[in-house]
Amino acid sequence: MMAAHNPRLDIDLAALCANYRRIAAACPAAEAAAVVKCDAYGLGAEAVGRALATMEDCRTFFVAYSEEGAALREAIGPKPRIFVFNGPFPEYLSAYRAYRLTPVINTIEQARLFAREAPGAPAALHFDTGMRRLGLSMGEADAVSAVSGLNVTLVMSHLACASDPAHPMNAAQLSAFAAIAGKFPAAQKSLASSGGALIGKKFGCDQVRLGVGLYGASPLDERSFPIDPVARLTAPVIQVHDMRAGETVGYGATFTADRALRLATVSLGYGDGFPRAASNRGKAHLNGALCPIVGRVSMDLIVLDATKTPQPVKVGDRAEFFGPNRLIDDQAADCGVIGYELLTGVGGLARPRRGLGGRVERRYFWGDRPADAGFVGDEGKDA
């Protein structure tokens, strides 16, 4: 087992599955696919994939890179479809064949490459309808449809402003996508991510790609749709001490006490992926109170003002930086970041095993009990 003084990232797979059902229900005619790129937004793609495939019969997953797809395939088995957003490149084509991955084609060159190297294999086309990030231009539809050997099974685009349901770009992109998708009548159509799925059923098309909403962060700018917290980040108090008025805290002496305070130092910092932007801005829930972060967040230590906790703080008590008592979107707003950044920042440095870089202990639960080993697999084993 990992040391008791490590930060912990506890992940509730039951809450994840509940979010999947809830968001999918907003577009009941569409297939609900799961986006598990960036190691399932930092929460572990293998465990998340197994839970969704087993408990929710999720049959389609999206990743960013072919190596992510290969690891996911080994975790979830041969049946689900796995799409790779960033498309095929010559040096990785063998992975597409070996692991039955489906590329998302973003350029004419990718279309020709894949059709030549894997004629007849399924492929998706991504059209840029306004994001200006990845994708074929609207004017390339006829050229890509003429590529011999290209088997288009999915046509997709991505909404730029889905977090704001009233933004006029949403309707404009829906119209543009409808026009381009009509050129591929046999292919499945997909436009919406989590936020888009909540704008309205007409955005659901044939498939919605559920991302951040699965993981407990709101896909909308206003948290108006019920999302269950999935990840809970806690860190232990390792020292409690008093400070007097006029004394300062941390690097740069950026916080000066205006009265006597009770401070709690916890073992978490930007080396664990928690943002330095939380300095003098963020808060943590500790012993029944929201305690402000005072001074700068350092590499592996944060100081909290624990003066007003209902119960006295002692070494070993755990402060919650996001979770049921401190919603991730609230923490993100206080830090001037977004929920995505907190999830992927902390989760990206979390490891289920001890070792170099494995600072944050990742643990899996199903509600209030440890998750079944069949979901967790190797991610739940200590080295």
Buried (B, 14 or more C-beta within 10 A) or exposed (E): EBEEEBBBBBBBBBBBBBBBEBBBEBBEEBBBBBBBBBBBBBBBBBBBBBBBBBBBEBBBBBBBBBBBBBBBBEBBEEEBBBBBBBBBEEEBBEBBEEBBBBBBBBBBEBBBBBBEBBEEBBBBBBBBBBBEEBBBBBEBBEEBEEBEBBBBBBBBBBBBBBBBBEBEBBBBBBEBBBEBBEBBEEBBBBBBBBBBBBBBEEBBBBBBBBBBBBBBBBBBBEBEBEBBBBBBBBBBBEEBEEBEEEBEBBEEEEBEBEEEBBBBBBBBBBBBBBBEBBBBBBBBBBBEBBBBBBBBBBEBBBBBBBBEBEEEBEEEBBBBBBBEBBBBBBBBBBBEBBBBBBBBBBBBBBBBBBEEEBBBBBBBBBEEEEBBEEBBBEBBEEE
